[in-house]
Amino acid sequence: MTLSDEGDDETLLKPLTRQSLIQYFQEQASKEKVPRIGLEVEKIGIYTRTGENATYTGNKGYLAILGKLYEELGWEITKQKGAYILQLKRGNAYLNLESDGRIELAGSPHESIHDLAREFRIHQNEVAEISDVFGIGWLGIGYHPVSMSKDIESIPDFRKKLFETYFEHIKKTTGNDFGLAWHKKTAGIHASIDYVSEKDFALKAKVFFKISPILTAMYANSPFSKKEFNGSMSFRYYVTSKGLISHPVSKELYDSDFGFEAWIDHALSLPVLYLKKGEKYIYPKISFGEYMENGFDGYYATQDDFNLHTKSLWKDVRLKGVIEIRSIDSLPPSMVPSVAALIKGLAYSDSSLLALEEMVKHWSHHEYQTLQEDIAKLGTQATIKGEKVLDIAKKLIELAEEGLKKRAIRDEYERDESYYLEPIKEFIFVKEKSPAEWLVEQWSGEWGHSFFPVFKWCQY
């Protein structure tokens, strides 16, 4: 979590109704806010000598890194199970753990990309320096290029184990192991933005849902798995859509006004993965709407339940107290601030949002679904309504650049925030391809199918 998106304790535990859900979103919108953005940055950990996935336990694992961050760099342990550290906090930033113990930075929300980039550089440098002590390196890439799911251990966290059990059950019953691969081997970047009214919520939700496949394509960075080119530019996006974990955007939501009620109705229609009551986990196997209407096993729905339900809705965009854009692959450190710059330049400029609304208004639900399928494989070479995604990506960058220049937030060198768009401009305007497309070309050609140059390019 990067921006404030939870209610107070009393609200969280009250019996829930559709009207109280609407009120919750209204209250989030009415809070006084400045235009802030937050990033959550996942990455892949490897032993640098072999490229194999690093482990959580042992003398040279993620746990050892967390211990040194706590002992030497002022991070506070906020979640622990026995000797196992499961979360650290410093200031308003958190270090969360993925299913195998990989370290994710959930950064502080920032008004300035300059401040966000500085916080990220500090994280990049200190985690790389400490990890090097144990022979561990970090890759800004969307999918583990070497290890297999069966070779990746899990951390001793019940919620993570719960998901693993769920995906293993899917594999046994359907033969589909993409869910398990998604759980263990993917890494992404999530950006969080605020909304100040229902109208603002609806416009941002609408345009970011519809352009999210474009964002995926322009930042695609997961073309490798099991030491081979996997045939997709964003294999992470492909795995998410095929792994029986993604909840597609229904035609009803897609064609709606994307207001509070439209989103709430969509969320209520989706199945509850699980509930947590105290230390007890419950699996109702009903929709959240049915649970809210009738209760289950003596329990009634609360805002806390709905917040937990929302976290299990795997979508390109997640709507709660903030709007989360979640479709972007993890990237090399030099490119990470460009994600925040692009999204901030689009999200906090009225003219950019209106231009985006005009751009996407004639994209049908079927065309949107086809685009989602095509960009996973083709990246920026996919098309929608006869227009190449690469050309749409150029328009997004131009709109974001204009929005950031208007805001004119400058650093000590008089650079405005559009400065951080340069790395993605290099790919989209100069190379005219995504990072994945470029990586595959280099790997297939000059790098001679070696992964060590891939590691070097992606490494923290």
C-alpha positions in Angstrom: 0.0 0.0 0.0 1.4 3.4 -0.9 -1.4 5.9 -0.5 -4.0 5.9 2.3 -6.8 3.5 1.3 -8.2 2.1 4.5 -11.0 3.3 6.8 -11.0 3.7 10.6 -11.3 0.6 12.9 -15.0 1.2 13.6 -15.9 1.5 9.9 -13.9 -1.6 9.1 -15.9 -3.8 11.5 -19.5 -2.5 10.9 -22.0 -4.8 9.1 -21.6 -3.9 5.4 -24.3 -2.8 3.0 -24.2 -1.6 -0.6 -24.9 1.9 0.6 -22.1 1.8 3.2 -19.7 0.7 0.4 -20.8 3.7 -1.7 -20.3 5.9 1.4 -16.8 4.5 1.9 -15.8 5.5 -1.6 -17.4 8.9 -1.2 -15.4 9.5 2.0 -12.2 8.5 0.3 -12.9 11.0 -2.5 -13.8 13.8 -0.1 -10.5 13.7 1.8 -8.2 16.7 1.2 -5.5 15.5 -1.2 -2.6 16.8 -3.2 -1.6 15.1 -6.4 0.6 12.3 -5.1 1.8 9.0 -6.6 3.2 5.9 -5.0 5.1 2.9 -6.4 5.4 -0.7 -5.4 8.4 -2.3 -7.1 8.9 -6.0 -7.2 12.0 -7.7 -8.5 13.6 -11.1 -9.0 16.3 -12.3 -6.7 19.1 -14.6 -8.0 22.4 -16.1 -7.0 24.7 -14.1 -9.3 27.1 -17.0 -10.0 24.4 -19.3 -11.4 21.3 -17.2 -12.2 19.2 -19.6 -10.1 16.5 -18.3 -7.7 17.8 -17.2 -4.3 16.3 -18.7 -1.2 14.7 -17.2 1.8 16.3 -19.3 4.5 20.0 -20.3 5.0 23.1 -18.2 5.7 23.0 -16.6 2.3 19.3 -16.0 1.7 16.8 -13.2 1.8 16.3 -13.5 5.5 20.0 -12.7 6.0 19.6 -9.6 3.9 16.6 -8.5 5.9 18.5 -9.0 9.1 21.3 -6.7 7.9 18.9 -4.1 6.8 17.4 -4.2 10.3 20.7 -4.2 12.1 22.7 -1.7 10.0 20.3 0.6 8.2 17.5 1.5 10.5 14.7 -0.6 9.2 12.1 -1.6 11.8 10.6 -5.1 11.9 6.8 -4.8 11.7 5.8 -8.4 10.9 7.6 -11.5 12.2 7.0 -15.2 12.8 9.5 -16.6 15.2 12.9 -16.0 13.7 11.4 -15.2 10.3 11.2 -11.5 9.3 8.2 -10.9 7.0 8.0 -7.1 6.7 10.2 -4.1 7.5 9.3 -0.4 7.7 11.3 2.8 7.7 9.4 6.2 7.7 6.4 5.7 5.4 8.1 3.1 3.2 7.7 -0.7 3.6 9.7 -3.7 2.5 7.1 -6.5 1.8 7.9 -10.0 0.8 6.7 -11.9 -2.2 5.8 -15.6 -1.9 9.4 -16.8 -1.9 10.8 -14.0 0.2 11.7 -11.6 -2.6 11.9 -8.0 -1.4 9.3 -5.5 -2.7 9.6 -1.8 -2.0 6.2 -0.2 -1.2 7.4 3.4 -1.3 6.1 6.5 0.4 3.5 8.5 -1.6 5.2 11.6 -3.1 4.0 14.8 -4.6 7.3 15.1 -6.6 8.8 12.5 -8.9 12.2 13.9 -7.8 11.5 12.7 -4.3 10.2 9.4 -5.4 13.2 8.8 -7.6 15.6 9.6 -4.7 13.8 7.2 -2.4 14.0 4.5 -5.0 17.7 5.2 -5.7 18.4 4.8 -1.9 16.6 1.5 -1.9 18.3 0.3 -5.0 21.8 1.1 -3.7 21.4 -0.2 -0.1 19.6 -3.4 -1.1 22.2 -4.1 -3.8 25.1 -3.4 -1.4 23.8 -5.6 1.4 22.7 -8.4 -1.0 26.2 -8.5 -2.6 27.5 -9.7 0.7 25.6 -12.9 0.2 26.1 -13.3 -3.5 22.6 -12.3 -4.3 21.6 -9.9 -7.2 18.3 -8.4 -8.1 16.8 -8.3 -11.6 14.3 -5.7 -12.8 12.5 -8.1 -15.1 8.9 -9.4 -15.1 9.4 -13.1 -15.0 12.1 -15.4 -13.7 14.3 -16.2 -16.7 15.9 -19.4 -15.4 14.3 -21.2 -12.4 11.2 -23.5 -12.5 8.4 -23.1 -10.0 9.1 -26.4 -8.3 12.6 -25.2 -7.4 11.4 -22.0 -5.6 10.8 -22.3 -1.9 8.0 -20.5 -0.1 8.2 -18.3 3.0 6.5 -19.3 6.3 3.6 -17.0 5.8 0.0 -18.4 6.0 -1.5 -16.1 3.4 1.2 -16.9 0.9 0.9 -20.6 1.6 -2.9 -20.3 1.2 -2.4 -18.9 -2.3 0.1 -21.6 -3.2 -2.3 -24.3 -2.0 -5.0 -22.7 -4.1 -2.9 -22.7 -7.3 -1.6 -26.2 -6.7 -5.2 -27.4 -6.5 -5.9 -25.7 -9.8 -2.9 -27.4 -11.3 -4.1 -30.8 -10.1 -7.7 -30.4 -11.2 -7.1 -28.6 -14.6 -3.5 -29.2 -15.5 -3.0 -25.4 -15.7 0.1 -24.4 -13.7 0.2 -20.7 -14.8 -1.3 -19.7 -11.5 1.5 -21.3 -9.6 4.0 -19.7 -11.9 2.4 -16.3 -11.4 2.6 -16.8 -7.7 6.3 -17.7 -7.6 8.0 -16.2 -10.7 6.5 -12.9 -11.7 7.5 -9.3 -10.7 5.7 -6.1 -11.5 5.5 -2.4 -10.8 2.3 -1.0 -9.3 1.5 2.7 -9.3 -1.1 4.3 -7.0 -3.0 7.5 -7.7 -5.7 9.4 -5.8 -9.1 10.6 -6.8 -11.0 13.6 -5.4 -14.6 13.0 -6.5 -16.7 10.4 -8.1 -16.4 12.1 -11.4 -12.6 12.0 -11.1 -12.7 8.4 -10.0 -14.8 7.4 -12.9 -12.7 9.2 -15.5 -9.4 7.9 -14.2 -10.8 4.3 -13.8 -12.2 4.3 -17.3 -9.1 5.5 -19.1 -6.6 3.6 -17.1 -8.5 0.3 -17.5 -8.6 0.9 -21.2 -5.0 2.0 -21.8 -3.5 -0.5 -19.3 -2.7 -3.0 -22.2 -0.8 -0.1 -23.9 1.2 0.4 -20.7 1.9 -3.3 -20.6 3.1 -3.3 -24.2 5.4 -0.2 -24.0 7.1 -1.5 -20.8 7.0 -5.2 -21.7 10.0 -6.9 -20.1 9.4 -10.6 -19.5 10.3 -12.5 -22.7 12.3 -15.3 -21.1 11.5 -18.4 -19.0 13.3 -21.7 -18.4 16.5 -20.3 -20.1 14.7 -19.7 -23.4 12.7 -17.0 -25.3 9.1 -17.9 -24.3 7.4 -16.4 -27.4 5.9 -13.5 -25.5 7.0 -10.0 -24.9 5.2 -9.8 -21.6 5.0 -13.4 -20.5 4.0 -12.1 -17.1 0.9 -10.6 -18.6 0.2 -13.8 -20.5 0.6 -16.0 -17.4 -1.7 -13.7 -15.4 -4.5 -13.9 -18.0 -4.2 -17.6 -18.5 -3.6 -18.7 -15.0 -7.3 -18.8 -13.8 -6.4 -16.0 -11.4 -7.3 -12.9 -13.5 -10.8 -11.5 -13.3 -11.6 -10.1 -16.7 -13.3 -6.7 -17.0 -17.0 -7.6 -17.7 -18.8 -6.0 -20.6 -21.2 -4.5 -18.0 -18.3 -2.7 -16.3 -16.5 -1.8 -19.5 -19.6 -0.2 -21.0 -20.6 1.6 -17.7 -19.8 5.0 -16.4 -17.1 3.5 -14.1 -18.6 5.3 -11.2 -18.6 4.0 -7.6 -21.8 1.9 -8.0 -20.6 0.3 -11.3 -17.3 -0.8 -9.7 -19.1 -2.0 -6.5 -21.6 -4.1 -8.5 -18.7 -5.7 -10.4 -16.8 -6.5 -7.2 -19.9 -7.9 -5.5 -20.5 -10.2 -8.5 -17.0 -11.9 -8.1 -16.3 -14.9 -5.9 -14.8 -14.7 -2.4 -11.5 -16.4 -2.4 -11.3 -16.5 1.4 -12.3 -14.6 4.6 -10.1 -14.0 7.7 -11.9 -13.9 11.0 -9.3 -13.5 13.8 -6.9 -16.3 13.1 -9.5 -18.4 11.3 -9.6 -18.6 7.5 -13.0 -19.4 5.9 -13.7 -20.4 2.2 -17.3 -19.6 1.4 -17.3 -20.4 -2.3 -20.0 -17.7 -3.0 -19.9 -14.3 -4.5 -19.2 -11.3 -2.2 -22.7 -10.0 -3.0 -24.2 -13.3 -1.7 -22.0 -13.1 1.4 -23.1 -9.5 2.0 -26.7 -10.3 1.5 -27.0 -13.6 3.5 -23.8 -13.9 5.6 -21.9 -17.2 5.9 -21.5 -19.6 8.7 -22.7 -17.1 11.3 -20.4 -14.3 10.0 -21.6 -11.1 8.3 -19.7 -9.0 5.7 -17.6 -6.0 6.9 -15.6 -3.3 5.2 -12.5 -5.2 6.3 -13.8 -8.3 4.4 -14.4 -6.1 1.3 -10.9 -4.7 1.5 -9.5 -8.3 1.7 -11.8 -9.3 -1.2 -10.5 -6.4 -3.3 -6.9 -7.5 -2.8 -7.8 -10.9 -4.4 -9.2 -9.3 -7.5 -6.3 -9.6 -10.0 -6.8 -7.0 -12.6 -4.8 -4.5 -14.6 -6.4 -1.8 -12.4 -7.6 -2.2 -8.9 -10.1 0.3 -7.4 -10.3 1.0 -3.7 -9.3 4.0 -1.6 -6.7 4.6 -4.3 -6.5 3.6 -8.0 -3.8 1.1 -8.6 -2.3 0.5 -12.1 -0.8 -3.0 -11.9 -0.1 -4.2 -15.5 3.5 -3.1 -15.9 6.4 -5.6 -15.8 9.3 -5.0 -13.4 12.1 -3.0 -15.0 15.8 -2.1 -14.6 16.3 0.5 -12.0 17.1 3.2 -14.6 13.6 2.9 -16.0 11.5 2.6 -12.8 11.0 6.4 -12.2 9.7 6.8 -15.8 6.6 4.7 -14.8 5.7 7.1 -12.1 6.4 10.1 -14.4 4.2 8.7 -17.2 1.3 7.9 -15.0 1.5 11.1 -13.0 1.6 13.2 -16.2 -1.5 11.4 -17.5 -3.5 11.1 -14.2 -3.1 14.6 -12.8 -3.6 16.6 -16.0 -7.2 17.4 -16.9 -6.3 17.9 -20.6 -4.4 14.6 -20.7 -7.3 12.7 -19.1 -9.8 14.2 -21.6 -7.5 13.4 -24.5 -7.3 9.8 -23.3 -11.0 9.6 -22.9 -11.5 10.7 -26.5 -8.8 8.2 -27.6 -10.4 5.2 -26.1 -14.1 5.9 -26.3 -14.6 4.0 -29.6 -12.7 0.9 -28.4 -15.3 -1.9 -28.0 -15.1 -4.5 -25.3 -14.3 -7.2 -27.8 -11.5 -5.0 -29.3 -10.1 -4.4 -25.8 -10.1 -8.1 -25.0 -8.3 -8.9 -28.3 -5.8 -6.2 -27.5 -5.1 -7.8 -24.1 -4.3 -11.1 -25.8 -2.2 -9.6 -28.6 0.0 -7.3 -26.6 1.3 -10.2 -24.4 2.8 -11.8 -27.5 3.4 -8.9 -29.8 4.2 -6.0 -27.5 4.2 -2.6 -29.2 3.6 -4.3 -32.6 0.0 -5.1 -31.7 -2.8 -3.0 -33.1 -6.3 -1.8 -32.2 -8.7 -0.4 -34.7 -5.9 -0.5 -37.3 -3.5 1.7 -35.2 -0.2 0.3 -34.0 0.3 0.2 -30.2 3.7 1.8 -30.7 2.1 4.9 -32.2 -0.5 5.1 -29.3 2.4 4.8 -26.8 4.1 7.8 -28.4 0.9 9.8 -27.9 0.8 8.7 -24.2 4.3 9.9 -23.6 3.6 13.3 -25.3 0.5 13.8 -23.2 2.4 12.9 -20.0 5.3 15.2 -20.9 2.9 18.1 -21.5 1.2 17.5 -18.2 4.4 17.4 -16.2 5.8 20.5 -17.9 2.7 22.4 -17.0 3.1 21.4 -13.3 6.7 22.6 -13.5 8.0 20.9 -10.4 11.7 21.4 -10.6 14.8 19.9 -8.9 18.0 21.7 -7.9 19.2 21.5 -11.5 16.0 23.2 -12.8 14.8 20.0 -14.4 11.0 19.4 -14.4 9.6 15.9 -13.8 9.4 15.2 -17.6 13.1 14.5 -17.3 12.3 11.1 -15.9 10.5 10.1 -19.2 13.8 10.0 -21.1 14.4 6.2 -20.6 11.0 5.2 -22.0 11.3 7.8 -24.8 14.6 6.1 -25.8 12.7 2.8 -26.3 9.5 4.1 -27.9 10.7 7.0 -30.0 14.3 6.0 -30.9 14.4 2.2 -30.8 10.7 2.0 -31.5 10.2 -1.1 -29.5 9.7 -2.3 -25.9 12.5 -3.4 -23.6 11.5 -7.0 -24.3 11.7 -6.7 -28.0 15.1 -5.1 -27.7 16.3 -7.8 -25.2 15.2 -10.6 -27.5 17.1 -9.1 -30.4 20.3 -8.7 -28.3 20.0 -12.2 -26.8 19.3 -13.8 -30.2 22.1 -11.9 -31.8 25.1 -10.2 -30.2 24.7 -12.0 -26.8 24.7 -15.5 -28.4 21.8 -16.8 -26.2 23.7 -16.0 -23.0 21.7 -14.8 -20.0 24.5 -13.1 -18.2 24.2 -9.9 -20.4 20.5 -10.1 -19.7 21.2 -10.2 -16.0 23.7 -7.3 -16.3 21.2 -5.1 -18.1 18.4 -5.8 -15.6 20.5 -5.8 -12.4 20.2 -3.5 -9.4 
